[in-house]
Amino acid sequence: MENIIMLILGVFISVVGIINIKGNISTIHSYNRRRVKEEDIPKYGKVVGDVSI
């Protein structure tokens, strides 16, 4: 049972990382999203997504 929970958590974190890498930073806290310039969103998403994966 514990292994299944860890597997689900790992898949969830990986999916969020992939979403961020693609440039959708809506999963990041609003405090941090407000401080990202519009032209830097793709780069920021890749950096945050790589850390998640």
All heavy atoms as atom14 arrays in JSON, in Angstrom:
{
  "sequence": "MENIIMLILGVFISVVGIINIKGNISTIHSYNRRRVKEEDIPKYGKVVGDVSI",
  "atom14_mask": [
    [1, 1, 1, 1, 1, 1, 1, 1, 0, 0, 0, 0, 0, 0],
    [1, 1, 1, 1, 1, 1, 1, 1, 1, 0, 0, 0, 0, 0],
    [1, 1, 1, 1, 1, 1, 1, 1, 0, 0, 0, 0, 0, 0],
    [1, 1, 1, 1, 1, 1, 1, 1, 0, 0, 0, 0, 0, 0],
    [1, 1, 1, 1, 1, 1, 1, 1, 0, 0, 0, 0, 0, 0],
    [1, 1, 1, 1, 1, 1, 1, 1, 0, 0, 0, 0, 0, 0],
    [1, 1, 1, 1, 1, 1, 1, 1, 0, 0, 0, 0, 0, 0],
    [1, 1, 1, 1, 1, 1, 1, 1, 0, 0, 0, 0, 0, 0],
    [1, 1, 1, 1, 1, 1, 1, 1, 0, 0, 0, 0, 0, 0],
    [1, 1, 1, 1, 0, 0, 0, 0, 0, 0, 0, 0, 0, 0],
    [1, 1, 1, 1, 1, 1, 1, 0, 0, 0, 0, 0, 0, 0],
    [1, 1, 1, 1, 1, 1, 1, 1, 1, 1, 1, 0, 0, 0],
    [1, 1, 1, 1, 1, 1, 1, 1, 0, 0, 0, 0, 0, 0],
    [1, 1, 1, 1, 1, 1, 0, 0, 0, 0, 0, 0, 0, 0],
    [1, 1, 1, 1, 1, 1, 1, 0, 0, 0, 0, 0, 0, 0],
    [1, 1, 1, 1, 1, 1, 1, 0, 0, 0, 0, 0, 0, 0],
    [1, 1, 1, 1, 0, 0, 0, 0, 0, 0, 0, 0, 0, 0],
    [1, 1, 1, 1, 1, 1, 1, 1, 0, 0, 0, 0, 0, 0],
    [1, 1, 1, 1, 1, 1, 1, 1, 0, 0, 0, 0, 0, 0],
    [1, 1, 1, 1, 1, 1, 1, 1, 0, 0, 0, 0, 0, 0],
    [1, 1, 1, 1, 1, 1, 1, 1, 0, 0, 0, 0, 0, 0],
    [1, 1, 1, 1, 1, 1, 1, 1, 1, 0, 0, 0, 0, 0],
    [1, 1, 1, 1, 0, 0, 0, 0, 0, 0, 0, 0, 0, 0],
    [1, 1, 1, 1, 1, 1, 1, 1, 0, 0, 0, 0, 0, 0],
    [1, 1, 1, 1, 1, 1, 1, 1, 0, 0, 0, 0, 0, 0],
    [1, 1, 1, 1, 1, 1, 0, 0, 0, 0, 0, 0, 0, 0],
    [1, 1, 1, 1, 1, 1, 1, 0, 0, 0, 0, 0, 0, 0],
    [1, 1, 1, 1, 1, 1, 1, 1, 0, 0, 0, 0, 0, 0],
    [1, 1, 1, 1, 1, 1, 1, 1, 1, 1, 0, 0, 0, 0],
    [1, 1, 1, 1, 1, 1, 0, 0, 0, 0, 0, 0, 0, 0],
    [1, 1, 1, 1, 1, 1, 1, 1, 1, 1, 1, 1, 0, 0],
    [1, 1, 1, 1, 1, 1, 1, 1, 0, 0, 0, 0, 0, 0],
    [1, 1, 1, 1, 1, 1, 1, 1, 1, 1, 1, 0, 0, 0],
    [1, 1, 1, 1, 1, 1, 1, 1, 1, 1, 1, 0, 0, 0],
    [1, 1, 1, 1, 1, 1, 1, 1, 1, 1, 1, 0, 0, 0],
    [1, 1, 1, 1, 1, 1, 1, 0, 0, 0, 0, 0, 0, 0],
    [1, 1, 1, 1, 1, 1, 1, 1, 1, 0, 0, 0, 0, 0],
    [1, 1, 1, 1, 1, 1, 1, 1, 1, 0, 0, 0, 0, 0],
    [1, 1, 1, 1, 1, 1, 1, 1, 1, 0, 0, 0, 0, 0],
    [1, 1, 1, 1, 1, 1, 1, 1, 0, 0, 0, 0, 0, 0],
    [1, 1, 1, 1, 1, 1, 1, 1, 0, 0, 0, 0, 0, 0],
    [1, 1, 1, 1, 1, 1, 1, 0, 0, 0, 0, 0, 0, 0],
    [1, 1, 1, 1, 1, 1, 1, 1, 1, 0, 0, 0, 0, 0],
    [1, 1, 1, 1, 1, 1, 1, 1, 1, 1, 1, 1, 0, 0],
    [1, 1, 1, 1, 0, 0, 0, 0, 0, 0, 0, 0, 0, 0],
    [1, 1, 1, 1, 1, 1, 1, 1, 1, 0, 0, 0, 0, 0],
    [1, 1, 1, 1, 1, 1, 1, 0, 0, 0, 0, 0, 0, 0],
    [1, 1, 1, 1, 1, 1, 1, 0, 0, 0, 0, 0, 0, 0],
    [1, 1, 1, 1, 0, 0, 0, 0, 0, 0, 0, 0, 0, 0],
    [1, 1, 1, 1, 1, 1, 1, 1, 0, 0, 0, 0, 0, 0],
    [1, 1, 1, 1, 1, 1, 1, 0, 0, 0, 0, 0, 0, 0],
    [1, 1, 1, 1, 1, 1, 0, 0, 0, 0, 0, 0, 0, 0],
    [1, 1, 1, 1, 1, 1, 1, 1, 0, 0, 0, 0, 0, 0]
  ],
  "atom14_positions": [
    [[0.82, -1.2, 0.0], [0.0, 0.0, 0.0], [0.87, 1.27, 0.0], [0.57, 2.21, -0.7], [-0.92, -0.03, 1.23], [-1.85, 1.14, 1.3], [-3.02, 1.07, -0.04], [-4.08, 2.38, 0.4], [0.0, 0.0, 0.0], [0.0, 0.0, 0.0], [0.0, 0.0, 0.0], [0.0, 0.0, 0.0], [0.0, 0.0, 0.0], [0.0, 0.0, 0.0]],
    [[1.92, 1.27, 0.8], [2.8, 2.43, 0.87], [3.49, 2.68, -0.47], [3.67, 3.82, -0.88], [3.84, 2.23, 1.97], [4.7, 3.43, 2.22], [5.65, 3.21, 3.38], [5.23, 2.61, 4.39], [6.8, 3.62, 3.24], [0.0, 0.0, 0.0], [0.0, 0.0, 0.0], [0.0, 0.0, 0.0], [0.0, 0.0, 0.0], [0.0, 0.0, 0.0]],
    [[3.85, 1.6, -1.16], [4.52, 1.74, -2.46], [3.59, 2.35, -3.5], [4.03, 3.11, -4.36], [5.02, 0.38, -2.95], [6.16, -0.13, -2.11], [6.86, 0.65, -1.47], [6.34, -1.43, -2.1], [0.0, 0.0, 0.0], [0.0, 0.0, 0.0], [0.0, 0.0, 0.0], [0.0, 0.0, 0.0], [0.0, 0.0, 0.0], [0.0, 0.0, 0.0]],
    [[2.32, 2.01, -3.44], [1.35, 2.55, -4.4], [1.19, 4.05, -4.18], [1.13, 4.82, -5.14], [0.0, 1.82, -4.27], [0.16, 0.37, -4.71], [-1.08, 2.51, -5.09], [-1.04, -0.5, -4.47], [0.0, 0.0, 0.0], [0.0, 0.0, 0.0], [0.0, 0.0, 0.0], [0.0, 0.0, 0.0], [0.0, 0.0, 0.0], [0.0, 0.0, 0.0]],
    [[1.13, 4.48, -2.94], [1.0, 5.9, -2.63], [2.23, 6.65, -3.14], [2.1, 7.74, -3.72], [0.8, 6.11, -1.12], [-0.55, 5.53, -0.69], [0.89, 7.58, -0.75], [-0.77, 5.5, 0.79], [0.0, 0.0, 0.0], [0.0, 0.0, 0.0], [0.0, 0.0, 0.0], [0.0, 0.0, 0.0], [0.0, 0.0, 0.0], [0.0, 0.0, 0.0]],
    [[3.4, 6.1, -2.93], [4.62, 6.74, -3.41], [4.65, 6.79, -4.94], [5.11, 7.79, -5.52], [5.86, 6.01, -2.87], [6.02, 6.12, -1.37], [6.13, 7.8, -0.79], [7.78, 8.17, -1.29], [0.0, 0.0, 0.0], [0.0, 0.0, 0.0], [0.0, 0.0, 0.0], [0.0, 0.0, 0.0], [0.0, 0.0, 0.0], [0.0, 0.0, 0.0]],
    [[4.17, 5.76, -5.6], [4.11, 5.75, -7.06], [3.17, 6.83, -7.57], [3.51, 7.58, -8.5], [3.66, 4.37, -7.56], [3.48, 4.24, -9.07], [4.82, 4.38, -9.77], [2.83, 2.93, -9.41], [0.0, 0.0, 0.0], [0.0, 0.0, 0.0], [0.0, 0.0, 0.0], [0.0, 0.0, 0.0], [0.0, 0.0, 0.0], [0.0, 0.0, 0.0]],
    [[2.01, 6.94, -6.97], [1.04, 7.96, -7.37], [1.62, 9.36, -7.15], [1.49, 10.24, -8.01], [-0.28, 7.77, -6.61], [-0.97, 6.49, -7.08], [-1.21, 8.97, -6.82], [-2.15, 6.07, -6.26], [0.0, 0.0, 0.0], [0.0, 0.0, 0.0], [0.0, 0.0, 0.0], [0.0, 0.0, 0.0], [0.0, 0.0, 0.0], [0.0, 0.0, 0.0]],
    [[2.27, 9.58, -6.02], [2.89, 10.87, -5.74], [3.98, 11.19, -6.76], [4.07, 12.31, -7.26], [3.46, 10.88, -4.33], [4.15, 12.17, -3.89], [3.15, 13.33, -3.87], [4.77, 11.99, -2.53], [0.0, 0.0, 0.0], [0.0, 0.0, 0.0], [0.0, 0.0, 0.0], [0.0, 0.0, 0.0], [0.0, 0.0, 0.0], [0.0, 0.0, 0.0]],
    [[4.8, 10.21, -7.1], [5.85, 10.41, -8.09], [5.31, 10.75, -9.46], [5.84, 11.64, -10.14], [0.0, 0.0, 0.0], [0.0, 0.0, 0.0], [0.0, 0.0, 0.0], [0.0, 0.0, 0.0], [0.0, 0.0, 0.0], [0.0, 0.0, 0.0], [0.0, 0.0, 0.0], [0.0, 0.0, 0.0], [0.0, 0.0, 0.0], [0.0, 0.0, 0.0]],
    [[4.25, 10.07, -9.87], [3.64, 10.36, -11.17], [3.04, 11.77, -11.16], [3.2, 12.52, -12.12], [2.56, 9.3, -11.5], [1.73, 9.71, -12.7], [3.21, 7.95, -11.76], [0.0, 0.0, 0.0], [0.0, 0.0, 0.0], [0.0, 0.0, 0.0], [0.0, 0.0, 0.0], [0.0, 0.0, 0.0], [0.0, 0.0, 0.0], [0.0, 0.0, 0.0]],
    [[2.39, 12.13, -10.06], [1.8, 13.47, -9.96], [2.85, 14.56, -10.06], [2.69, 15.53, -10.81], [1.03, 13.6, -8.64], [0.48, 14.97, -8.39], [-0.62, 15.42, -9.1], [1.06, 15.81, -7.47], [-1.13, 16.69, -8.9], [0.57, 17.08, -7.24], [-0.53, 17.52, -7.96], [0.0, 0.0, 0.0], [0.0, 0.0, 0.0], [0.0, 0.0, 0.0]],
    [[3.95, 14.41, -9.33], [5.01, 15.42, -9.36], [5.64, 15.48, -10.75], [5.98, 16.56, -11.25], [6.06, 15.12, -8.27], [5.45, 15.37, -6.9], [7.32, 15.96, -8.46], [6.32, 14.96, -5.74], [0.0, 0.0, 0.0], [0.0, 0.0, 0.0], [0.0, 0.0, 0.0], [0.0, 0.0, 0.0], [0.0, 0.0, 0.0], [0.0, 0.0, 0.0]],
    [[5.79, 14.35, -11.42], [6.34, 14.34, -12.78], [5.43, 15.06, -13.76], [5.89, 15.82, -14.61], [6.58, 12.91, -13.24], [7.56, 12.3, -12.46], [0.0, 0.0, 0.0], [0.0, 0.0, 0.0], [0.0, 0.0, 0.0], [0.0, 0.0, 0.0], [0.0, 0.0, 0.0], [0.0, 0.0, 0.0], [0.0, 0.0, 0.0], [0.0, 0.0, 0.0]],
    [[4.13, 14.84, -13.63], [3.17, 15.5, -14.52], [3.2, 17.01, -14.31], [3.2, 17.79, -15.27], [1.74, 14.94, -14.3], [0.69, 15.79, -14.99], [1.67, 13.51, -14.8], [0.0, 0.0, 0.0], [0.0, 0.0, 0.0], [0.0, 0.0, 0.0], [0.0, 0.0, 0.0], [0.0, 0.0, 0.0], [0.0, 0.0, 0.0], [0.0, 0.0, 0.0]],
    [[3.25, 17.45, -13.06], [3.34, 18.88, -12.78], [4.63, 19.46, -13.36], [4.63, 20.55, -13.92], [3.24, 19.15, -11.26], [3.58, 20.59, -10.93], [1.86, 18.81, -10.75], [0.0, 0.0, 0.0], [0.0, 0.0, 0.0], [0.0, 0.0, 0.0], [0.0, 0.0, 0.0], [0.0, 0.0, 0.0], [0.0, 0.0, 0.0], [0.0, 0.0, 0.0]],
    [[5.73, 18.73, -13.26], [6.99, 19.18, -13.83], [6.91, 19.33, -15.34], [7.4, 20.3, -15.91], [0.0, 0.0, 0.0], [0.0, 0.0, 0.0], [0.0, 0.0, 0.0], [0.0, 0.0, 0.0], [0.0, 0.0, 0.0], [0.0, 0.0, 0.0], [0.0, 0.0, 0.0], [0.0, 0.0, 0.0], [0.0, 0.0, 0.0], [0.0, 0.0, 0.0]],
    [[6.28, 18.37, -16.0], [6.13, 18.43, -17.46], [5.25, 19.61, -17.86], [5.55, 20.32, -18.83], [5.56, 17.1, -17.99], [6.62, 16.01, -17.82], [5.12, 17.23, -19.45], [6.11, 14.61, -18.06], [0.0, 0.0, 0.0], [0.0, 0.0, 0.0], [0.0, 0.0, 0.0], [0.0, 0.0, 0.0], [0.0, 0.0, 0.0], [0.0, 0.0, 0.0]],
    [[4.19, 19.87, -17.1], [3.32, 21.01, -17.37], [4.11, 22.31, -17.27], [4.0, 23.19, -18.11], [2.11, 21.01, -16.41], [1.17, 19.86, -16.76], [1.38, 22.34, -16.46], [0.08, 19.63, -15.74], [0.0, 0.0, 0.0], [0.0, 0.0, 0.0], [0.0, 0.0, 0.0], [0.0, 0.0, 0.0], [0.0, 0.0, 0.0], [0.0, 0.0, 0.0]],
    [[4.95, 22.41, -16.24], [5.76, 23.62, -16.07], [6.78, 23.78, -17.18], [7.02, 24.88, -17.67], [6.48, 23.61, -14.72], [5.54, 23.83, -13.57], [4.51, 24.46, -13.72], [5.88, 23.3, -12.43], [0.0, 0.0, 0.0], [0.0, 0.0, 0.0], [0.0, 0.0, 0.0], [0.0, 0.0, 0.0], [0.0, 0.0, 0.0], [0.0, 0.0, 0.0]],
    [[7.41, 22.68, -17.6], [8.4, 22.75, -18.68], [7.77, 23.26, -19.97], [8.4, 24.0, -20.73], [9.05, 21.36, -18.89], [10.0, 21.06, -17.73], [9.81, 21.31, -20.21], [10.57, 19.66, -17.75], [0.0, 0.0, 0.0], [0.0, 0.0, 0.0], [0.0, 0.0, 0.0], [0.0, 0.0, 0.0], [0.0, 0.0, 0.0], [0.0, 0.0, 0.0]],
    [[6.52, 22.92, -20.21], [5.85, 23.35, -21.43], [5.45, 24.82, -21.4], [4.9, 25.34, -22.36], [4.63, 22.48, -21.7], [5.03, 21.06, -22.08], [3.86, 20.26, -22.51], [4.37, 18.89, -22.93], [3.42, 18.19, -23.74], [0.0, 0.0, 0.0], [0.0, 0.0, 0.0], [0.0, 0.0, 0.0], [0.0, 0.0, 0.0], [0.0, 0.0, 0.0]],
    [[5.7, 25.51, -20.26], [5.45, 26.94, -20.2], [4.21, 27.34, -19.43], [3.92, 28.51, -19.3], [0.0, 0.0, 0.0], [0.0, 0.0, 0.0], [0.0, 0.0, 0.0], [0.0, 0.0, 0.0], [0.0, 0.0, 0.0], [0.0, 0.0, 0.0], [0.0, 0.0, 0.0], [0.0, 0.0, 0.0], [0.0, 0.0, 0.0], [0.0, 0.0, 0.0]],
    [[3.46, 26.37, -18.92], [2.28, 26.68, -18.13], [2.68, 26.73, -16.66], [2.84, 25.69, -16.02], [1.21, 25.61, -18.37], [-0.09, 25.91, -17.64], [-0.17, 26.89, -16.91], [-1.07, 25.08, -17.85], [0.0, 0.0, 0.0], [0.0, 0.0, 0.0], [0.0, 0.0, 0.0], [0.0, 0.0, 0.0], [0.0, 0.0, 0.0], [0.0, 0.0, 0.0]],
    [[2.84, 27.92, -16.13], [3.31, 28.04, -14.75], [2.15, 28.27, -13.79], [2.34, 28.77, -12.69], [4.37, 29.15, -14.62], [3.83, 30.51, -15.02], [5.62, 28.8, -15.4], [4.76, 31.66, -14.68], [0.0, 0.0, 0.0], [0.0, 0.0, 0.0], [0.0, 0.0, 0.0], [0.0, 0.0, 0.0], [0.0, 0.0, 0.0], [0.0, 0.0, 0.0]],
    [[0.95, 27.88, -14.16], [-0.22, 28.08, -13.3], [-0.15, 27.24, -12.03], [-0.87, 27.53, -11.07], [-1.5, 27.77, -14.06], [-1.53, 26.41, -14.43], [0.0, 0.0, 0.0], [0.0, 0.0, 0.0], [0.0, 0.0, 0.0], [0.0, 0.0, 0.0], [0.0, 0.0, 0.0], [0.0, 0.0, 0.0], [0.0, 0.0, 0.0], [0.0, 0.0, 0.0]],
    [[0.69, 26.22, -12.0], [0.79, 25.37, -10.81], [1.74, 25.95, -9.77], [1.83, 25.44, -8.66], [1.29, 23.97, -11.19], [2.56, 24.09, -11.82], [0.33, 23.27, -12.12], [0.0, 0.0, 0.0], [0.0, 0.0, 0.0], [0.0, 0.0, 0.0], [0.0, 0.0, 0.0], [0.0, 0.0, 0.0], [0.0, 0.0, 0.0], [0.0, 0.0, 0.0]],
    [[2.42, 27.05, -10.11], [3.36, 27.69, -9.2], [2.61, 28.72, -8.36], [1.67, 29.36, -8.83], [4.51, 28.34, -10.0], [5.25, 27.26, -10.78], [5.45, 29.1, -9.1], [6.22, 27.78, -11.78], [0.0, 0.0, 0.0], [0.0, 0.0, 0.0], [0.0, 0.0, 0.0], [0.0, 0.0, 0.0], [0.0, 0.0, 0.0], [0.0, 0.0, 0.0]],
    [[3.0, 28.89, -7.13], [2.33, 29.82, -6.22], [2.24, 31.21, -6.83], [3.16, 31.69, -7.49], [3.1, 29.86, -4.9], [2.32, 30.49, -3.79], [2.29, 31.84, -3.61], [1.53, 29.95, -2.83], [1.53, 32.12, -2.57], [1.06, 30.99, -2.07], [0.0, 0.0, 0.0], [0.0, 0.0, 0.0], [0.0, 0.0, 0.0], [0.0, 0.0, 0.0]],
    [[1.11, 31.87, -6.6], [0.86, 33.19, -7.21], [1.91, 34.23, -6.81], [2.22, 35.13, -7.59], [-0.53, 33.68, -6.84], [-0.64, 33.85, -5.44], [0.0, 0.0, 0.0], [0.0, 0.0, 0.0], [0.0, 0.0, 0.0], [0.0, 0.0, 0.0], [0.0, 0.0, 0.0], [0.0, 0.0, 0.0], [0.0, 0.0, 0.0], [0.0, 0.0, 0.0]],
    [[2.45, 34.12, -5.62], [3.49, 35.06, -5.18], [4.68, 35.01, -6.13], [5.25, 36.03, -6.48], [3.94, 34.7, -3.76], [5.08, 35.55, -3.24], [4.85, 36.8, -2.7], [6.39, 35.09, -3.3], [5.88, 37.58, -2.23], [7.44, 35.86, -2.83], [7.18, 37.11, -2.29], [8.2, 37.88, -1.84], [0.0, 0.0, 0.0], [0.0, 0.0, 0.0]],
    [[5.06, 33.82, -6.56], [6.2, 33.67, -7.48], [5.81, 33.98, -8.92], [6.62, 34.52, -9.68], [6.77, 32.27, -7.37], [7.34, 31.98, -6.01], [7.92, 32.86, -5.39], [7.17, 30.77, -5.53], [0.0, 0.0, 0.0], [0.0, 0.0, 0.0], [0.0, 0.0, 0.0], [0.0, 0.0, 0.0], [0.0, 0.0, 0.0], [0.0, 0.0, 0.0]],
    [[4.59, 33.63, -9.32], [4.14, 33.91, -10.69], [4.12, 35.4, -10.99], [4.45, 35.82, -12.09], [2.74, 33.35, -10.91], [2.69, 31.93, -11.29], [1.34, 31.54, -11.88], [0.21, 32.11, -11.2], [-0.58, 31.47, -10.36], [-0.35, 30.21, -10.07], [-1.62, 32.06, -9.81], [0.0, 0.0, 0.0], [0.0, 0.0, 0.0], [0.0, 0.0, 0.0]],
    [[3.73, 36.22, -10.01], [3.64, 37.66, -10.24], [5.0, 38.28, -10.53], [5.08, 39.32, -11.16], [3.05, 38.34, -9.01], [1.58, 38.17, -8.85], [1.09, 39.04, -7.74], [1.78, 38.7, -6.49], [1.2, 38.41, -5.35], [-0.1, 38.42, -5.28], [1.9, 38.11, -4.29], [0.0, 0.0, 0.0], [0.0, 0.0, 0.0], [0.0, 0.0, 0.0]],
    [[6.05, 37.68, -10.08], [7.38, 38.26, -10.22], [8.11, 37.8, -11.49], [9.26, 38.17, -11.71], [8.21, 37.95, -8.98], [7.78, 38.79, -7.81], [8.14, 38.24, -6.49], [7.92, 39.16, -5.39], [6.76, 39.63, -5.0], [5.67, 39.3, -5.67], [6.64, 40.43, -3.97], [0.0, 0.0, 0.0], [0.0, 0.0, 0.0], [0.0, 0.0, 0.0]],
    [[7.46, 37.01, -12.31], [8.06, 36.53, -13.56], [7.58, 37.42, -14.7], [6.38, 37.63, -14.87], [7.67, 35.06, -13.84], [8.26, 34.59, -15.15], [8.12, 34.17, -12.71], [0.0, 0.0, 0.0], [0.0, 0.0, 0.0], [0.0, 0.0, 0.0], [0.0, 0.0, 0.0], [0.0, 0.0, 0.0], [0.0, 0.0, 0.0], [0.0, 0.0, 0.0]],
    [[8.52, 37.98, -15.44], [8.16, 38.81, -16.59], [7.55, 37.92, -17.67], [7.87, 36.74, -17.79], [9.39, 39.52, -17.14], [9.98, 40.51, -16.19], [11.23, 41.13, -16.78], [11.91, 42.02, -15.76], [13.21, 42.49, -16.23], [0.0, 0.0, 0.0], [0.0, 0.0, 0.0], [0.0, 0.0, 0.0], [0.0, 0.0, 0.0], [0.0, 0.0, 0.0]],
    [[6.69, 38.52, -18.48], [5.98, 37.78, -19.53], [6.94, 37.06, -20.48], [6.72, 35.92, -20.86], [5.09, 38.75, -20.31], [4.07, 38.08, -21.19], [2.96, 37.42, -20.39], [2.6, 37.92, -19.32], [2.45, 36.38, -20.86], [0.0, 0.0, 0.0], [0.0, 0.0, 0.0], [0.0, 0.0, 0.0], [0.0, 0.0, 0.0], [0.0, 0.0, 0.0]],
    [[8.03, 37.73, -20.85], [8.97, 37.11, -21.8], [9.84, 36.03, -21.16], [10.45, 35.23, -21.85], [9.88, 38.17, -22.44], [10.77, 38.93, -21.49], [10.15, 40.2, -20.94], [8.96, 40.47, -21.17], [10.89, 40.94, -20.25], [0.0, 0.0, 0.0], [0.0, 0.0, 0.0], [0.0, 0.0, 0.0], [0.0, 0.0, 0.0], [0.0, 0.0, 0.0]],
    [[9.88, 35.99, -19.82], [10.69, 34.98, -19.13], [9.91, 33.74, -18.72], [10.49, 32.81, -18.15], [11.33, 35.6, -17.88], [12.37, 36.64, -18.21], [12.92, 36.58, -19.33], [12.62, 37.52, -17.36], [0.0, 0.0, 0.0], [0.0, 0.0, 0.0], [0.0, 0.0, 0.0], [0.0, 0.0, 0.0], [0.0, 0.0, 0.0], [0.0, 0.0, 0.0]],
    [[8.61, 33.71, -18.98], [7.78, 32.57, -18.55], [8.28, 31.23, -19.1], [8.4, 30.27, -18.35], [6.29, 32.81, -18.88], [5.74, 33.89, -17.94], [5.48, 31.54, -18.76], [4.31, 34.28, -18.22], [0.0, 0.0, 0.0], [0.0, 0.0, 0.0], [0.0, 0.0, 0.0], [0.0, 0.0, 0.0], [0.0, 0.0, 0.0], [0.0, 0.0, 0.0]],
    [[8.59, 31.11, -20.4], [9.07, 29.8, -20.89], [10.36, 29.34, -20.22], [10.5, 28.17, -19.85], [9.28, 30.02, -22.39], [8.41, 31.17, -22.74], [8.38, 32.04, -21.51], [0.0, 0.0, 0.0], [0.0, 0.0, 0.0], [0.0, 0.0, 0.0], [0.0, 0.0, 0.0], [0.0, 0.0, 0.0], [0.0, 0.0, 0.0], [0.0, 0.0, 0.0]],
    [[11.3, 30.27, -20.02], [12.56, 29.91, -19.36], [12.32, 29.53, -17.9], [12.9, 28.57, -17.4], [13.56, 31.07, -19.46], [14.08, 31.31, -20.85], [15.14, 32.38, -20.86], [14.45, 33.71, -21.07], [15.37, 34.83, -21.19], [0.0, 0.0, 0.0], [0.0, 0.0, 0.0], [0.0, 0.0, 0.0], [0.0, 0.0, 0.0], [0.0, 0.0, 0.0]],
    [[11.48, 30.28, -17.22], [11.18, 30.01, -15.81], [10.49, 28.65, -15.67], [10.81, 27.87, -14.78], [10.28, 31.12, -15.27], [9.97, 31.0, -13.8], [10.92, 31.31, -12.85], [8.71, 30.6, -13.37], [10.63, 31.21, -11.51], [8.41, 30.5, -12.03], [9.38, 30.82, -11.1], [9.1, 30.72, -9.77], [0.0, 0.0, 0.0], [0.0, 0.0, 0.0]],
    [[9.57, 28.34, -16.56], [8.88, 27.06, -16.53], [9.83, 25.89, -16.72], [9.71, 24.86, -16.06], [0.0, 0.0, 0.0], [0.0, 0.0, 0.0], [0.0, 0.0, 0.0], [0.0, 0.0, 0.0], [0.0, 0.0, 0.0], [0.0, 0.0, 0.0], [0.0, 0.0, 0.0], [0.0, 0.0, 0.0], [0.0, 0.0, 0.0], [0.0, 0.0, 0.0]],
    [[10.8, 26.06, -17.61], [11.78, 24.98, -17.83], [12.63, 24.75, -16.6], [12.91, 23.61, -16.22], [12.66, 25.29, -19.04], [11.96, 25.11, -20.35], [12.87, 25.37, -21.52], [12.1, 25.22, -22.81], [12.91, 25.46, -23.98], [0.0, 0.0, 0.0], [0.0, 0.0, 0.0], [0.0, 0.0, 0.0], [0.0, 0.0, 0.0], [0.0, 0.0, 0.0]],
    [[13.06, 25.82, -15.96], [13.91, 25.68, -14.78], [13.14, 25.02, -13.64], [13.61, 24.08, -13.01], [14.47, 27.05, -14.35], [15.12, 26.97, -12.98], [15.46, 27.57, -15.37], [0.0, 0.0, 0.0], [0.0, 0.0, 0.0], [0.0, 0.0, 0.0], [0.0, 0.0, 0.0], [0.0, 0.0, 0.0], [0.0, 0.0, 0.0], [0.0, 0.0, 0.0]],
    [[11.94, 25.5, -13.37], [11.14, 24.95, -12.28], [10.71, 23.52, -12.61], [10.69, 22.65, -11.75], [9.92, 25.86, -12.01], [8.97, 25.22, -11.02], [10.38, 27.2, -11.5], [0.0, 0.0, 0.0], [0.0, 0.0, 0.0], [0.0, 0.0, 0.0], [0.0, 0.0, 0.0], [0.0, 0.0, 0.0], [0.0, 0.0, 0.0], [0.0, 0.0, 0.0]],
    [[10.38, 23.26, -13.87], [9.98, 21.91, -14.27], [11.1, 20.91, -14.15], [10.89, 19.75, -13.75], [0.0, 0.0, 0.0], [0.0, 0.0, 0.0], [0.0, 0.0, 0.0], [0.0, 0.0, 0.0], [0.0, 0.0, 0.0], [0.0, 0.0, 0.0], [0.0, 0.0, 0.0], [0.0, 0.0, 0.0], [0.0, 0.0, 0.0], [0.0, 0.0, 0.0]],
    [[12.32, 21.32, -14.49], [13.47, 20.41, -14.36], [13.72, 20.03, -12.91], [14.09, 18.9, -12.61], [14.73, 21.04, -14.94], [14.83, 20.87, -16.44], [14.1, 20.03, -16.99], [15.64, 21.57, -17.06], [0.0, 0.0, 0.0], [0.0, 0.0, 0.0], [0.0, 0.0, 0.0], [0.0, 0.0, 0.0], [0.0, 0.0, 0.0], [0.0, 0.0, 0.0]],
    [[13.52, 20.98, -12.02], [13.7, 20.69, -10.59], [12.65, 19.69, -10.13], [12.93, 18.81, -9.32], [13.64, 22.0, -9.77], [13.63, 21.71, -8.29], [14.81, 22.89, -10.13], [0.0, 0.0, 0.0], [0.0, 0.0, 0.0], [0.0, 0.0, 0.0], [0.0, 0.0, 0.0], [0.0, 0.0, 0.0], [0.0, 0.0, 0.0], [0.0, 0.0, 0.0]],
    [[11.42, 19.8, -10.65], [10.34, 18.9, -10.25], [10.59, 17.47, -10.71], [10.27, 16.52, -10.01], [9.0, 19.39, -10.8], [8.68, 20.64, -10.27], [0.0, 0.0, 0.0], [0.0, 0.0, 0.0], [0.0, 0.0, 0.0], [0.0, 0.0, 0.0], [0.0, 0.0, 0.0], [0.0, 0.0, 0.0], [0.0, 0.0, 0.0], [0.0, 0.0, 0.0]],
    [[11.14, 17.33, -11.9], [11.36, 16.0, -12.44], [12.67, 15.51, -11.93], [12.94, 14.6, -11.38], [11.35, 16.01, -13.98], [9.96, 16.35, -14.47], [11.78, 14.67, -14.53], [9.84, 16.42, -15.97], [0.0, 0.0, 0.0], [0.0, 0.0, 0.0], [0.0, 0.0, 0.0], [0.0, 0.0, 0.0], [0.0, 0.0, 0.0], [0.0, 0.0, 0.0]]
  ]
}
